[in-house]
Amino acid sequence: MRKIRTRLAPSPTGLLHVGNARAGIFNFLFAKKNDGEFILRIEDTDIERSRKEYEENAKEALLWLGLNWDEFYRQSDRKEIYLRHIKRLLGNGSAYVSKEEKGSVIRLKNPGTIISFNDLIRGKIEVDTKDLGDFVIAKNEETPIYHLAAVIDDALMNITHVIRGEDHISNTPRQILIQQALRCPTPKYAHLPLILAHDRSKLSKREGGEALSDYKKMGYPPEAVFNFLALLGWHPAPEQSSVRGRPLEREIFSKEELIEQFSLERVQKGGAIFDKGKLDWISKEYIKKLEEKDFLEKLTPFVPEEWGRENMAGAARLFKDRISKFSDFKREAKFIFELDDYDTGLLIWKNASMEDTKKHLEKVYELVSSGGDVMAYADEVGRGEVLWPLRVALSGLKNSPGPFEIMEVLEKKESLARIKKAIALISWVG
C-alpha cells in the first residue's frame, strides 16, 4: 500500500489567506491521521507576479499555525525537470508548438475524451473535454504553466491525494489529460467547500477573509485559529454522551484530537460559513485555559511599552477571561494605565443628584483611606448610588469590571487619587 502523501501548493503572488490555510489543515490532518506525509510546495511559475516576500509570508504563517511540513519544494528550482517533460511531450506528439499573434506557446493535443473521476467528497464527476480544445501547457520549453508543473510535481513527489478547494474542480480534467499524456498515475481528488461570508457571498476581508498573518497580528492564539479552521466544512462524529437525547457536538479540540478524528467522509459539500463570532468564542476559551505565566508572555507583544510593568500582572488577571484575542487587552485595560477624561454626568447613577453622588464618593474615599467596609455602606444607602459612581471614578467608562476588582489592581494610592479626582469634577460642575 502506497504511503499517503498530501500537499499544499500556494502561489506566492499575495499573502497566504485563510482559504489556503484551511486547505493546508485538511491536507495535514488527513496525512497525519493515515501516518502519511505533508508536503509544502511553492508554485512560483508565474514569474511576473511571484514575490519572495509572499513565499516567506506563507512559510512563517503556516509555521505559526502549527503546520509543519515533512518536505519542501519550490517550482522555480525545478526548471530542468519541467524542460525534460515538455520535450518528451513534444517528441511523442502529445503536444505541439502553436504560433499565435502574441508569440508561440505549447499546447496539449487534446484527444477530446470523456474524463471521469471519483471525488472523495462529491462522488463521480464526468466531463467532456472536447470543449477544452487544445489548451496551453507552457509558454515555451522552459516555462510551464500551472497545470503542467503541478501534474509533473504531483507525480514525482508521489502525491496520493490532492485535497483543495472546489474552485479547482474545473482544473482537474485538464490535469488528468496531462497525466494520461505523460503516463503518470492519477492521484485521488477531494474538493473542499468554499468558505463563504454570512450572506453566502464570496468571503471578503471585512467578513474574515484577511491574510492568515493578520490573525497573528490581531493576537489570536494559533491553536484557536487551527481549531476554528478545521471546523470550517468538517465536523467530527457526535460523541456518545448526550443531553436530552441529542448527541453532544464539541467545538474545542487539540491538534492531536483533530488528527485522531479527521476523515474526508465527514467533509460537507455545501459552502462553509466563516463565523467571526465563533472564532472569537473559541479563541476566548483557549485564552482562559492559559496559565498566568504563559498568558503574560503571549500578551507582552501587544502591550504598549509606555505602560511599563506596574499593575501588569493584576491587569492581566482581571482581563484574562474577558478578551477574545491578545490585542483586545490594549483596548480593555487602557484605563488601568491611562485614565482618559470623561463626562462628569457619567458619575451619576440614574436619578441620583449631583450632591448625593459627591457625598457618597466622599464617604467611599474616607472608607478606602481607613480600610473601612465600602460594601456595607453600599448595602446601607443603595448599591447603585455608591458602586456606580465609584466604578466610573476608577475607570472613566460606562462599562468596565467591578469597582472592587479595579481597586485590587490599581491598589490604594491610585484608587484614592481617582476617587479624589471624581469628587473634584463634581465640585467644579456644581
N, C-alpha and C positions, 0 to 999 in steps of 0.2 A: 504493500500500500504506500502511495506517494506521501511524503511529508507535506502537511498543509503549509502553504506559503501565501501570504496576502501582501498587498502593498498599498501605500498611499502615495499618490503621484501628483503633487501640486505643481502648478506653473508659477515661477517667480515673476509674475507680471503685476503683482499687487500684494497687499498684506493678506496673510492667511486668515480666512473668515471662518465663522462658526460652522458653516456647511462642510468645509474641508475637515475641520476638527471633529465633527460628528462622524463623518465617513472614516476618519482615522481611528476613532474609538471603536467603531463597529469592526473594522478590519483587525485591530489589535485584540479585541475581546474574542473574536472568532478564532484567530490564530492561537492565542494562549489557551483557550478552552480545549483545543484539539492538539495541545503540545506542539504547535507549529511555530512558524517564524513570521515576523512582521518586518517588512522592508520599506524604507523611505527612499523614494526616487524623485529627484528634482527634474521636471520635464521642461528644460530651457531651450527647446529647439527654435522657439520664436526669438531669434537673436535681437531683433529691433526693440522688443518690449521687455525682455527679461532683464532683471537687475539683481546684482549680487546682494544688495541690502534686503531685497524681498526674500531671497533664499535664507539669509541669516535670520530674518524675522520669523520665517516658518519654522526653522530648526529650534530657535530659542522658545517660541510659543509652545511647540509640541513637547519639548522637554519640561517646560514649566507645568504643562498639563499632566505630565507623567507618562507620555507615550514614548517609551524608549525603544528605538528600533534595533533590530538584530544586524541589519546590513544597510549600507547607504550607497546610493549611486547618483550620478549627475549625467544627464544625457549629453551635455556638451563635451564630456570626457570620452565619449564612445563613438566618435565620428568615423573612425576606421571600421568599426563593426558595421555601422549602417551602410557605409560605402560598399563593403563586400556583398551585402544582401541586395542592395539596389542593382549592382552589376549582375548578380545572379538572376534577378527578375528580368532584367533587360536581355540577358543572354538566353534565357529559356523561352522568351516570347511572352511572358506573363505581364510585362509592362513595356511601354514604348515612350519615346521622346515625342512630345506634341509641340509643334511650333505654332505659337499663338501671337496675338497682337502685342502683348506686353512682354514677349520673350518665350523661350522654351520652358516647358515643365515636363515632368514624368507622370504618366497616367497608368493606372492599373487596367489591364484588359478585362473588363467585366464580363463573365460568362452569362450573366443575366439569369441566374438560377434562383430558386426559392430557398431562402435561408431560414432554418427553423432551429430555435434553441430553447432550452428549458430554463427559465429564470427561476432561481430558488425562492423568490418572493412572489412573483407574479404568474408563475406557471409557463405554459407553452406560448412562445411568441414566434410568429411566422411573418416573413417579409419578402415580397417580390422585389428583387434587386435590379430588375430592368430599369426602374425609374431612376436609379442612381447613376446610370451611364458609366462611362469610363472616368472614374474620379481621380483627382490628383493625389499622388502619394509622396512626391518630392519636388522641390523647386529645381534641383539639379542632382547630380550623383553624390554630392557632398552635403546636401541639405534636405533631409527627410522632413515631412510634416508630421504632425501629432500621430495620426493613425498608424503609419508605418513604424515609427520609432517605438510606439507603445507595444505593438504586436511583437516586434523583434525582442524588445526587453522582457516582456512577459514570458516569452518562450525561453530565452537564455537564462533568465532568473528563476525558472521553474515555478512561476506563479500558478497556483492551482485554483484560486478563487479571486475573481475581480468583483469587489464589493464597492459600489459607487452610486451616485445619485441618479434618479430616474431621468434626469435631463441627458444622460449618456445613452439611453436606450437606442436612440437613432444612430449612434456611432457603432453599435455592436455589429450590425450586418456588414458594414464596411470592413470592420476588423476581422470578422470571420472569413470574408473573401480573401483578405490578405494572408491570413493564416493558411487557407487552403492553397494559395499560390506558392507560399513558402514551405508547405507541408509541415507546418507547426501544429502542435497539439492545441486544442481549443480549451481554455480554462472554463470553469463553471462561473456563471454570472449571477449576481444578485443586485438588483437596482433598488436603492432605498427611496422612501417617500421624500418629497421635497419638504423643506422647513418653511412654514408659512406664518404670516402675521395673523393677528386675531381675526381680521376680516377675511382671511384665507387668500389674501393677496400676496404678491412676492414680498419676502422679508426685506424691510428697509433698515437702515441704520437706526432710525428713530424707534423702530419696533424691536430691536435687539440684534440686528444684523451687523453689528460692529466687528472689527477685526478681533481675533482671539486675544491678541496682545493688549487690546483695550480693556478686556476684562481683568487682566493682570493689573493694569494701571488703575482701574477702579477699585481694586482691593478685594476682589472675590477670591476666596481660598481655591486653589486649583482642584482640590479634591471635590469641592462642591460643584464646580463647573463640569468636571468629568462626570460626576453623578447625574447632574441635570441633563447633559447632552446625551448620555447613554439611554435616557428615558424618552428621548425625542424620536418617536416612531417605533419604540420597542418597550415591552413590559415583560417582566418575568412571570412565571406561573404563579397564581394566587397561593398564599400559604394555607396550610391545612387548618390552622385556627381561624375562628370566625366570630363575628359579632352579629347577633340576631340572625344567624343562619347565612350571613353573607361572608364569603372568604375575605380575609384581610389582604389589602394590597399595600405593600411597603413602598416608601419613597426614598428612604435613606439606605445607601449601600456602599460598602467599601469596594475598592477596586477588585480585591480578591473575591468578594461575593458576586460581583458582576461577572467576572471571568467564569466562576462556577456555574452561574445560572444562564449565561447567554446562549441563545440559539437563534438562527435565522428564521426558524419556523414561527417565532413569535414577533417578527417584524411586520408591522402593518403596511397595507398597500396605500391607504389614503394619506394625504398630507399631514405632517406633524406640526402642531401649533406651538410657536415659541411663546411661552407664558413667562414674562419677566417677573411677575409676582411669585410664581412657583420657584424660579431661580433664587429670588431673594429669600424665600422661606427656607429652601434647602441650605443656602449659604448661612443663614442665621443659625440653623441647627448645628452646622459644623463649627461655627464660631463659639457657640455655647459650650461645646464639648472640650474646647481647648483648655489646657492647664494655664494658670495665670502667667507663668514664665513664658510659655510658648506664645500666648496672646500678646504680651508686651513686646516680644521680639518681632512678631509679624506686624504689629501695629506701628512700630517705630518709623518705618519709611514714610508713613502717611501723616506724621505729626510735625507741625512747623517747629523748626529749631528754636525759634524765639520763645516758645512755651517753656523750654527748659525741662528739668526732671521733677521739680517740686510739684506735688499733688498728682503726678502722673499715675502712680500705682493705684491711688484711690479713685481717680477718674476712670482708669481702665476697668476697675472692678464695677464701678457704677454703671458703665455703659456696655459692658461685655455682652449682656443678654438683650441689649436694646438695638444693636446695629445689625444690618444685613451684609455689610461689607466694610472693610477696614477704612475706606475713605469716608464713610459716614461719621466716623469719630470726630473728624475735624469740625464738622458742622454741629453735631450734637453736643460736643464737650467744649465748644469755644467759650461759653460763658464762665466756665471754671477758671480759665486762664485770662480771658479778656471780657470784662463786663461792659457791654455796649450801653449807650444811653437808651432810655426807654420812656414812654409816655407815663407821666405821674398817674393818670387816670387808670392805668393798668393795675395799680396797687389796690384799687377799691373793689371790695367784694360785693357784687350785686347792688343792693340798695343801701349799703352802709354809707355813712357820712365820712367826709374827709377828716373831720375832727376825731371821730371814733377810731378810724384807721390809724391815725397818728398816735392816739392813746394806746392802742393795742401794740403797736410797734415799739413804743417807748417801754411798755411793760415787758415785752419779749427781750428787748435789749438788756433790761435790768436782770431778767431771769438768766439769760445766757451768760452775762457777766459774772453772776454769783453762783452759777451751777444749779439754778432752780429748775423746776419742772414746767417746761413750756406746754407740754401736752395736757397737764392738769388744768392749766389756765385756759387752754383752748376748749377743753370739755366744759369748763365753768361758764364761759361767756359766748361760746359758739365756735366750732372748728373752722367754718368758712371765714368768719370775721377775723380770726387770728392767723390761721395757716396760709390762707390765700395771699395776703399782703406779705407775709414772711417769705413765702416761696418766690414771689415776684421780686422782692427786695434782693434775694440771694442770686436769682438767675436773670432777671430783667426780661423774662419770657412769659407768654401766656401759657405755654405748655412746657413742662420740664419734669424731671424726677421730683420726689417729695422733698420738703424743706429739711427734714432731719437727715436724709441721705446726703443732700448737698452740703449741709454743715459738717458732716463727718469728713467729707473730702476737703472742704475749704479750711477746716479747723477754726478754732475760736477767734483768733485775731482777725482773719479776713472776713469771717461771718459777721462779727460786730461792726467792722468797717462798712460793710454793705448795708446792714440794717441802719446804721447811723446816717448813711447817705440817703436812704429812702425817707427817713424822718426829716432830713433837711429839705428834700424835694417837696414834701407835703407842706412843710412850714413856709417855704418860699412861695408856693402856689397860693396857700391860704392868706 
